[in-house]
C-alpha cells in the first residue's frame, strides 16, 4: 500500500502538515513583494492586471497652451487628448475639453475679425476713390469747366480720302490759337461741311478742357469754325 503525498510540504508548525507559514512578524509565504503570482483556474496562465496609467495626458496640456497660441492646433490636440484619456484612463480629460472649446471660440472670433477688417478696408478704399481730385495733373480726372463760346477761326481745307476735310493737326492748331489752350488733340478729321463738328481735348489755365469745333461756313479753300467749351 503506497503512502499518500501530503498536499503541502512539511511545515515547521508543530503538529504535522499544512501550508507553509512564515515566522512571526513576517508576511505570509507567497504573498509578499517578489512572490510568484498564483496560477489561474484550471491551470491557465496567471492573469496579470495592466499597469495603472499615471500623470496628466500631454495632449490635453498642449490643447490648453495652443488654444491661446494657435487655435487650429489647439483643436487638434484637444480631440486627440480626449480620445487618449478615454482609452488610457489618464487624467486631463477636462483640460482637453477646455482647450478644445477655447480653441473653437478663438478661431471663430479670429475669422470674424478678419472678415470685418476686410469689409472696413474695402469701404475705406471705395471712399478714398470717390473723393474728386483737385490736382489738374491727376491722370483720368477732368476738372469741371464752364461751358460757353470760346472763339472762332478759319482752317484751310484739304482733300482727304473721303472728300474735302479739315485736317486734325490744322484744326488742333487753330483751336489752340483761338482759345489759348495747350496740348490740343483733335481726333480723326472734320468734314468741310456746315454743322459738322469734332471734339478736341486740351488744357486751359491749367485745367483739362473739352473744346468743340463746329463748321459754320465753307468758302473756297477756307472753312470757318466756331469753338465752344464743354463742361
SERO-4910 file (N, C-alpha, C, O; in steps of 0.05 Angstrom, whole numbers):
BEGIN
 pado doro    nc1    nc2    nc3   cac1   cac2   cac3    cc1    cc2    cc3    oc1    oc2    oc3
  Unk    A     17    -23      0      0      0      0     18     24      0     35     28     17
  Unk    A     13     42    -21     31     66    -24     23     88     -5      0     90      3
  Unk    A     43    103      3     38    125     21     30    150      6     42    156    -14
  Unk    A      9    164     15     -1    189      1     18    212      6     29    215     28
  Unk    A     22    228    -16     39    251    -13     23    274     -1      2    280    -11
  Unk    A     33    286     19     18    308     32     15    331     12     32    336     -4
  Unk    A     -8    345     14    -13    367     -5      6    390     -1      9    406    -20
  Unk    A     18    393     21     36    415     26     62    403     37     62    382     49
  Unk    A     84    417     31    109    407     43    107    408     73     90    422     85
  Unk    A    125    394     85    125    393    114    128    421    126    145    436    118
  Unk    A    110    426    143    110    452    156    126    451    181    129    431    194
  Unk    A    137    474    188    152    476    213    133    478    237    142    479    260
  Unk    A    107    480    230     88    480    253     90    454    268     92    433    257
  Unk    A     89    457    292     88    431    307     61    418    303     40    431    308
  Unk    A     61    395    296     36    380    293     30    370    266      9    357    263
  Unk    A     47    373    246     41    359    222     44    376    197     61    393    195
  Unk    A     26    369    178     28    381    151      9    404    149     -9    408    165
  Unk    A     14    421    129     -3    444    124     11    464    106     35    460    100
  Unk    A     -2    485     99     11    505     82     34    518     97     34    520    121
  Unk    A     54    526     82     78    537     95     71    563    109     54    578    100
  Unk    A     83    567    131     78    591    147    104    606    149    126    595    146
  Unk    A    101    632    156    124    649    159    129    654    189    111    650    205
  Unk    A    153    661    196    158    667    224    141    690    233    131    706    217
  Unk    A    137    692    259    120    714    269    131    741    261    155    745    262
  Unk    A    112    760    253    120    787    245    128    789    215    134    811    207
  Unk    A    128    767    200    135    768    172    110    763    155     92    749    165
  Unk    A    109    773    130     85    768    113     83    739    106    104    724    106
  Unk    A     59    729    100     56    701     94     73    693     69     78    710     52
  Unk    A     81    669     69     97    659     47     80    659     21     58    649     21
  Unk    A     91    670     -1     77    671    -26     59    695    -30     45    697    -50
  Unk    A     59    714    -11     42    737    -13     57    763     -9     45    784     -5
  Unk    A     83    763    -11     99    787     -7    109    798    -33    102    787    -55
  Unk    A    125    819    -32    137    831    -56    155    811    -69    173    800    -56
  Unk    A    153    808    -95    170    790   -110    161    761   -109    174    743   -120
  Unk    A    139    756    -96    129    729    -94    116    721   -121    105    738   -134
  Unk    A    117    696   -129    105    687   -154     75    691   -154     62    688   -133
  Unk    A     64    698   -177     35    702   -179     22    674   -180     31    657   -195
  Unk    A      1    670   -165    -12    643   -165    -24    638   -192    -34    656   -206
  Unk    A    -24    612   -200    -35    606   -227    -65    610   -228    -78    610   -207
  Unk    A    -75    614   -253   -103    618   -256   -118    592   -254   -106    571   -249
  Unk    A   -145    594   -256   -161    569   -254   -156    550   -277   -150    558   -299
  Unk    A   -157    524   -270   -155    503   -290   -127    503   -303   -124    496   -326
  Unk    A   -107    512   -289    -80    512   -300    -74    533   -321    -54    531   -334
  Unk    A    -92    554   -323    -88    575   -343    -65    592   -333    -58    592   -309
  Unk    A    -52    608   -352    -31    626   -344    -41    647   -324    -65    654   -325
  Unk    A    -25    656   -307    -34    676   -288    -43    701   -301    -31    710   -321
  Unk    A    -64    714   -290    -75    738   -301    -61    762   -286    -64    765   -262
  Unk    A    -46    777   -302    -32    800   -290    -47    825   -297    -51    831   -320
  Unk    A    -56    840   -278    -71    865   -284    -54    885   -298    -30    887   -291
  Unk    A    -65    900   -317    -49    920   -331    -40    942   -313    -54    948   -293
  Unk    A    -18    954   -319     -8    976   -301    -27   1000   -303    -37   1007   -325
  Unk    A    -32   1013   -281    -50   1036   -280    -36   1060   -291    -13   1066   -283
  Unk    A    -49   1076   -309    -36   1100   -320    -33   1121   -299    -50   1124   -281
  Unk    A    -12   1136   -301     -6   1157   -282      0   1183   -297      8   1182   -320
  Unk    A     -4   1206   -284      2   1232   -295    -20   1243   -312    -40   1229   -317
  Unk    A    -16   1267   -321    -35   1281   -338    -28   1278   -368     -4   1278   -375
  Unk    A    -48   1274   -384    -43   1270   -413    -30   1294   -425    -38   1317   -421
  Unk    A     -9   1289   -441      7   1311   -453    -10   1326   -474     -8   1351   -475
  Unk    A    -26   1312   -489    -42   1326   -510    -62   1344   -497    -69   1365   -509
  Unk    A    -72   1337   -474    -91   1354   -460    -78   1381   -452    -90   1402   -454
  Unk    A    -53   1379   -442    -39   1403   -435    -33   1420   -459    -36   1444   -458
  Unk    A    -25   1407   -481    -19   1422   -506    -45   1436   -517    -43   1457   -529
  Unk    A    -67   1423   -512    -92   1435   -522    -97   1462   -508   -106   1481   -521
  Unk    A    -92   1463   -482    -96   1488   -468    -76   1509   -477    -83   1532   -481
  Unk    A    -51   1501   -481    -30   1520   -488    -35   1532   -516    -34   1556   -520
  Unk    A    -41   1514   -535    -44   1524   -563    -71   1536   -568    -76   1548   -589
  Unk    A    -90   1534   -549   -115   1549   -551   -109   1579   -552   -124   1594   -565
  Unk    A    -88   1588   -538    -81   1616   -538    -60   1623   -558    -57   1647   -566
  Unk    A    -44   1603   -567    -22   1609   -586    -32   1606   -615    -28   1624   -631
  Unk    A    -43   1583   -621    -52   1577   -649    -76   1559   -647    -73   1534   -645
  Unk    A   -100   1570   -648   -124   1555   -643   -129   1531   -660   -139   1511   -650
  Unk    A   -122   1531   -686   -126   1506   -702   -111   1482   -690   -122   1460   -689
  Unk    A    -86   1486   -681    -72   1464   -668    -84   1457   -641    -84   1434   -633
  Unk    A    -95   1477   -627   -109   1471   -602   -132   1453   -606   -138   1436   -589
  Unk    A   -147   1457   -628   -169   1439   -634   -160   1410   -639   -172   1391   -629
  Unk    A   -138   1407   -654   -127   1381   -660   -118   1367   -634   -125   1344   -629
  Unk    A   -102   1381   -617    -92   1370   -593   -115   1363   -573   -114   1344   -559
  Unk    A   -136   1380   -573   -159   1374   -556   -173   1349   -563   -181   1333   -546
  Unk    A   -177   1344   -589   -191   1320   -598   -174   1295   -591   -184   1275   -581
  Unk    A   -148   1297   -597   -130   1274   -591   -129   1269   -561   -129   1246   -553
  Unk    A   -127   1290   -545   -126   1287   -516   -151   1273   -505   -149   1256   -487
  Unk    A   -174   1281   -514   -199   1268   -505   -199   1239   -512   -208   1222   -496
  Unk    A   -190   1232   -536   -190   1203   -544   -170   1188   -527   -176   1165   -518
  Unk    A   -147   1199   -523   -126   1184   -508   -135   1180   -478   -131   1159   -467
  Unk    A   -146   1201   -466   -154   1198   -438   -177   1178   -435   -179   1164   -415
  Unk    A   -194   1177   -455   -216   1157   -454   -205   1129   -456   -215   1110   -444
  Unk    A   -184   1125   -473   -173   1099   -477   -155   1089   -454   -156   1066   -446
  Unk    A   -139   1108   -444   -118   1100   -424   -127   1105   -396   -116   1094   -377
  Unk    A   -148   1122   -392   -156   1128   -365   -139   1149   -352   -142   1153   -328
  Unk    A   -121   1162   -366   -105   1183   -354   -122   1207   -346   -145   1210   -356
  Unk    A   -111   1223   -328   -125   1248   -321   -119   1269   -343   -100   1267   -357
  Unk    A   -136   1289   -344   -132   1310   -363   -154   1312   -384   -153   1328   -402
  Unk    A   -175   1296   -380   -197   1298   -400   -211   1325   -398   -219   1336   -419
  Unk    A   -213   1336   -374   -225   1362   -371   -208   1384   -384   -219   1403   -397
  Unk    A   -181   1381   -382   -164   1400   -395   -167   1399   -425   -168   1420   -439
  Unk    A   -168   1375   -436   -171   1372   -465   -197   1384   -475   -198   1397   -496
  Unk    A   -219   1380   -460   -245   1391   -467   -244   1422   -466   -254   1435   -484
  Unk    A   -232   1433   -445   -230   1462   -443   -213   1474   -465   -221   1494   -477
  Unk    A   -190   1461   -471   -174   1471   -493   -188   1469   -520   -185   1487   -537
  Unk    A   -204   1448   -524   -218   1445   -549   -239   1468   -552   -242   1480   -573
  Unk    A   -254   1473   -531   -275   1494   -532   -263   1521   -536   -272   1537   -552
  Unk    A   -241   1527   -521   -228   1553   -524   -217   1557   -552   -219   1579   -563
  Unk    A   -205   1536   -563   -194   1538   -590   -215   1544   -610   -211   1560   -629
  Unk    A   -238   1531   -608   -260   1536   -627   -270   1565   -624   -275   1578   -644
  Unk    A   -273   1574   -599   -283   1601   -595   -263   1622   -607   -272   1640   -621
  Unk    A   -238   1618   -601   -218   1637   -611   -216   1636   -641   -212   1657   -654
  Unk    A   -219   1613   -653   -218   1611   -682   -241   1625   -695   -238   1639   -715
  Unk    A   -265   1622   -684   -289   1636   -695   -286   1666   -692   -292   1681   -711
  Unk    A   -276   1675   -669   -272   1704   -666   -251   1715   -685   -253   1737   -695
  Unk    A   -230   1699   -689   -209   1707   -708   -219   1710   -736   -212   1729   -750
  Unk    A   -235   1690   -745   -246   1692   -772   -264   1716   -775   -264   1730   -795
  Unk    A   -281   1721   -755   -299   1743   -755   -284   1770   -756   -292   1788   -770
  Unk    A   -262   1771   -741   -246   1796   -741   -233   1801   -768   -232   1824   -778
  Unk    A   -223   1779   -781   -211   1783   -808   -232   1792   -828   -227   1810   -844
  Unk    A   -256   1780   -827   -277   1788   -846   -285   1817   -842   -289   1832   -861
  Unk    A   -289   1824   -817   -297   1852   -810   -275   1872   -819   -282   1893   -830
  Unk    A   -250   1865   -814   -228   1883   -823   -227   1886   -853   -222   1908   -863
  Unk    A   -232   1864   -867   -232   1865   -896   -254   1883   -907   -250   1899   -926
  Unk    A   -278   1881   -895   -301   1898   -903   -295   1927   -898   -300   1944   -915
  Unk    A   -284   1933   -875   -277   1961   -869   -256   1972   -888   -258   1995   -897
  Unk    A   -236   1956   -894   -215   1965   -912   -226   1970   -940   -219   1990   -953
  Unk    A   -244   1953   -949   -256   1957   -976   -273   1982   -976   -273   1997   -996
  Unk    A   -288   1987   -955   -305   2011   -954   -287   2036   -953   -293   2057   -965
  Unk    A   -265   2035   -939   -246   2057   -938   -234   2063   -965   -232   2087   -973
  Unk    A   -226   2042   -979   -214   2046  -1006   -235   2058  -1025   -228   2076  -1040
  Unk    A   -260   2048  -1024   -280   2060  -1042   -286   2089  -1035   -291   2105  -1053
  Unk    A   -285   2096  -1009   -289   2123  -1001   -267   2142  -1011   -273   2164  -1020
  Unk    A   -242   2132  -1010   -220   2148  -1020   -222   2152  -1050   -216   2174  -1060
  Unk    A   -229   2131  -1064   -230   2133  -1093   -253   2152  -1102   -251   2163  -1124
  Unk    A   -274   2154  -1086   -296   2171  -1094   -291   2200  -1089   -307   2217  -1098
  Unk    A   -270   2208  -1075   -264   2236  -1070   -252   2248  -1095   -231   2238  -1104
  Unk    A   -263   2269  -1106   -252   2281  -1131   -225   2294  -1125   -221   2307  -1104
  Unk    A   -207   2291  -1144   -181   2303  -1141   -181   2332  -1150   -193   2339  -1170
  Unk    A   -167   2349  -1134   -165   2377  -1141   -140   2384  -1156   -135   2407  -1164
  Unk    A   -123   2363  -1162    -99   2368  -1176   -104   2367  -1206   -116   2348  -1216
  Unk    A    -96   2387  -1221   -101   2387  -1250    -84   2366  -1265    -90   2360  -1288
  Unk    A    -63   2356  -1251    -46   2337  -1265    -54   2308  -1259    -41   2290  -1269
  Unk    A    -75   2304  -1243    -83   2277  -1237    -93   2263  -1262   -111   2274  -1276
  Unk    A    -82   2239  -1269    -90   2226  -1294   -118   2216  -1292   -126   2205  -1271
  Unk    A   -133   2219  -1313   -160   2208  -1315   -181   2225  -1301   -204   2217  -1300
  Unk    A   -173   2248  -1288   -192   2265  -1274   -194   2291  -1289   -174   2305  -1292
  Unk    A   -218   2298  -1298   -223   2323  -1312   -235   2343  -1293   -256   2338  -1281
  Unk    A   -222   2366  -1291   -233   2387  -1274   -257   2400  -1287   -258   2402  -1312
  Unk    A   -277   2408  -1272   -301   2420  -1284   -294   2446  -1297   -279   2462  -1286
  Unk    A   -306   2451  -1320   -302   2476  -1335   -329   2488  -1341   -349   2475  -1340
  Unk    A   -328   2513  -1347   -353   2528  -1353   -358   2526  -1383   -340   2532  -1399
  Unk    A   -382   2518  -1391   -388   2516  -1420   -395   2544  -1431   -403   2562  -1416
  Unk    A   -391   2546  -1457   -397   2571  -1470   -379   2576  -1494   -360   2561  -1498
  Unk    A   -384   2597  -1509   -367   2603  -1532   -338   2608  -1523   -334   2620  -1503
  Unk    A   -320   2599  -1540   -291   2603  -1533   -276   2618  -1555   -254   2627  -1550
  Unk    A   -287   2620  -1580   -274   2634  -1601   -282   2624  -1628   -298   2605  -1631
  Unk    A   -272   2637  -1649   -278   2629  -1676   -252   2631  -1693   -234   2646  -1686
  Unk    A   -251   2616  -1715   -227   2616  -1731   -233   2604  -1758   -255   2596  -1764
  Unk    A   -212   2602  -1774   -214   2590  -1801   -192   2569  -1804   -170   2572  -1793
  Unk    A   -198   2549  -1819   -179   2527  -1824   -179   2522  -1854   -199   2522  -1867
  Unk    A   -155   2518  -1865   -152   2511  -1893   -162   2483  -1899   -155   2464  -1885
  Unk    A   -178   2481  -1920   -190   2456  -1927   -169   2440  -1943   -154   2451  -1959
  Unk    A   -169   2414  -1938   -151   2396  -1953   -168   2373  -1965   -190   2368  -1956
  Unk    A   -157   2360  -1986   -170   2338  -1998   -163   2312  -1983   -140   2305  -1981
  Unk    A   -183   2300  -1973   -179   2275  -1958   -189   2251  -1973   -198   2253  -1995
  Unk    A   -187   2228  -1960   -195   2203  -1972   -225   2203  -1977   -235   2188  -1995
  Unk    A   -241   2219  -1962   -270   2219  -1964   -280   2245  -1973   -304   2251  -1970
  Unk    A   -263   2262  -1985   -272   2288  -1995   -258   2310  -1980   -240   2306  -1964
  Unk    A   -268   2335  -1984   -256   2358  -1970   -259   2355  -1940   -280   2347  -1930
  Unk    A   -237   2362  -1926   -237   2359  -1897   -219   2380  -1884   -203   2393  -1897
  Unk    A   -223   2383  -1857   -205   2399  -1841   -186   2380  -1827   -194   2365  -1809
  Unk    A   -160   2381  -1834   -141   2362  -1822   -140   2365  -1792   -144   2387  -1782
  Unk    A   -136   2343  -1778   -136   2343  -1748   -114   2361  -1737   -119   2375  -1718
  Unk    A    -90   2360  -1749    -68   2377  -1739    -74   2406  -1742    -70   2422  -1724
  Unk    A    -84   2414  -1767    -91   2442  -1771   -114   2451  -1754   -114   2474  -1744
  Unk    A   -133   2434  -1749   -155   2441  -1732   -146   2445  -1703   -155   2464  -1689
  Unk    A   -128   2427  -1693   -118   2430  -1666   -102   2456  -1662   -104   2469  -1641
  Unk    A    -87   2463  -1682    -71   2488  -1680    -89   2512  -1679    -84   2530  -1663
  Unk    A   -110   2513  -1696   -128   2536  -1696   -144   2537  -1669   -148   2559  -1659
  Unk    A   -152   2514  -1659   -167   2515  -1633   -149   2525  -1611   -158   2540  -1594
  Unk    A   -124   2517  -1611   -105   2527  -1591   -100   2557  -1594    -98   2571  -1574
  Unk    A    -98   2566  -1619    -92   2595  -1623   -116   2612  -1614   -112   2634  -1603
  Unk    A   -140   2603  -1618   -164   2619  -1613   -172   2618  -1583   -185   2637  -1573
  Unk    A   -165   2597  -1569   -174   2594  -1541   -152   2596  -1521   -157   2598  -1497
  Unk    A   -127   2596  -1530   -104   2596  -1512    -99   2569  -1499    -84   2567  -1480
  Unk    A   -112   2548  -1509   -108   2522  -1499    -82   2510  -1508    -72   2517  -1530
  Unk    A    -70   2493  -1492    -45   2479  -1499    -50   2449  -1500    -70   2439  -1490
  Unk    A    -31   2436  -1513    -33   2406  -1516    -60   2398  -1528    -72   2379  -1518
  Unk    A    -69   2412  -1548    -95   2406  -1560    -92   2382  -1579    -73   2380  -1594
  Unk    A   -111   2363  -1576   -111   2340  -1593   -140   2337  -1604   -159   2336  -1589
  Unk    A   -141   2336  -1631   -167   2332  -1645   -167   2305  -1659   -150   2301  -1676
  Unk    A   -185   2287  -1652   -184   2260  -1664   -195   2261  -1692   -213   2276  -1699
  Unk    A   -183   2244  -1709   -193   2240  -1736   -193   2265  -1753   -174   2281  -1751
  Unk    A   -213   2269  -1769   -215   2292  -1787   -243   2303  -1785   -261   2290  -1776
  Unk    A   -245   2328  -1794   -271   2342  -1794   -280   2348  -1822   -266   2363  -1836
  Unk    A   -302   2337  -1831   -311   2343  -1859   -316   2373  -1863   -327   2386  -1845
  Unk    A   -309   2382  -1886   -314   2411  -1892   -343   2415  -1900   -349   2421  -1923
  Unk    A   -361   2411  -1881   -389   2414  -1886   -401   2430  -1863   -392   2427  -1840
  Unk    A   -420   2447  -1869   -433   2463  -1848   -446   2445  -1828   -459   2425  -1835
  Unk    A   -443   2453  -1803   -455   2439  -1779   -439   2414  -1772   -446   2400  -1752
  Unk    A   -419   2406  -1787   -402   2384  -1779   -385   2393  -1755   -376   2416  -1754
  Unk    A   -380   2375  -1736   -365   2383  -1712   -347   2361  -1703   -350   2338  -1710
  Unk    A   -327   2369  -1686   -308   2350  -1675   -300   2360  -1647   -298   2384  -1643
  Unk    A   -296   2342  -1628   -289   2350  -1601   -259   2346  -1597   -249   2324  -1602
  Unk    A   -246   2367  -1587   -217   2365  -1582   -212   2367  -1552   -228   2379  -1538
  Unk    A   -190   2356  -1543   -182   2357  -1515   -157   2375  -1512   -139   2373  -1529
  Unk    A   -157   2391  -1491   -134   2408  -1486   -133   2417  -1458   -148   2407  -1441
  Unk    A   -115   2436  -1452   -111   2447  -1425   -114   2477  -1426   -100   2490  -1442
  Unk    A   -133   2488  -1410   -137   2517  -1409   -134   2526  -1380   -147   2516  -1362
  Unk    A   -115   2544  -1375   -110   2554  -1348   -104   2532  -1329   -112   2533  -1306
  Unk    A    -89   2512  -1338    -81   2490  -1320   -103   2470  -1315    -99   2452  -1299
  Unk    A   -125   2472  -1329   -147   2453  -1325   -153   2438  -1351   -151   2450  -1373
  Unk    A   -161   2413  -1348   -168   2398  -1372   -194   2410  -1383   -213   2417  -1369
  Unk    A   -195   2412  -1410   -219   2424  -1423   -225   2408  -1448   -208   2398  -1462
  Unk    A   -251   2407  -1454   -261   2395  -1479   -271   2418  -1496   -288   2434  -1488
  Unk    A   -261   2420  -1520   -267   2442  -1539   -280   2430  -1564   -268   2413  -1578
  Unk    A   -304   2440  -1570   -318   2430  -1594   -315   2451  -1616   -322   2475  -1612
  Unk    A   -306   2441  -1639   -304   2458  -1663   -326   2451  -1683   -329   2428  -1691
  Unk    A   -342   2470  -1690   -365   2466  -1708   -361   2483  -1733   -356   2507  -1731
  Unk    A   -364   2471  -1757   -361   2485  -1782   -386   2503  -1786   -409   2493  -1785
  Unk    A   -382   2529  -1789   -404   2548  -1793   -407   2557  -1822   -429   2565  -1831
  Unk    A   -385   2556  -1837   -386   2565  -1865   -363   2553  -1881   -342   2548  -1869
  Unk    A   -367   2549  -1907   -346   2539  -1925   -345   2558  -1948   -364   2562  -1962
  Unk    A   -321   2570  -1953   -317   2589  -1975   -291   2583  -1988   -269   2588  -1977
  Unk    A   -292   2571  -2012   -268   2565  -2027   -251   2544  -2012   -261   2522  -2006
  Unk    A   -226   2552  -2006   -208   2533  -1992   -208   2538  -1962   -191   2527  -1948
  Unk    A   -225   2555  -1952   -226   2561  -1923   -253   2553  -1911   -274   2554  -1924
  Unk    A   -251   2544  -1886   -275   2536  -1871   -275   2551  -1845   -255   2551  -1830
  Unk    A   -298   2565  -1839   -300   2579  -1814   -310   2560  -1792   -328   2544  -1797
  Unk    A   -299   2562  -1768   -307   2545  -1746   -314   2562  -1722   -303   2584  -1718
  Unk    A   -332   2551  -1706   -339   2564  -1681   -330   2544  -1658   -337   2521  -1659
  Unk    A   -315   2555  -1639   -304   2538  -1618   -319   2544  -1592   -322   2567  -1585
  Unk    A   -327   2523  -1578   -341   2526  -1553   -329   2506  -1532   -320   2484  -1540
  Unk    A   -331   2513  -1507   -321   2495  -1486   -345   2479  -1475   -367   2489  -1471
  Unk    A   -339   2454  -1469   -359   2436  -1458   -351   2429  -1429   -327   2424  -1423
  Unk    A   -370   2428  -1411   -365   2421  -1384   -365   2391  -1381   -361   2381  -1359
***
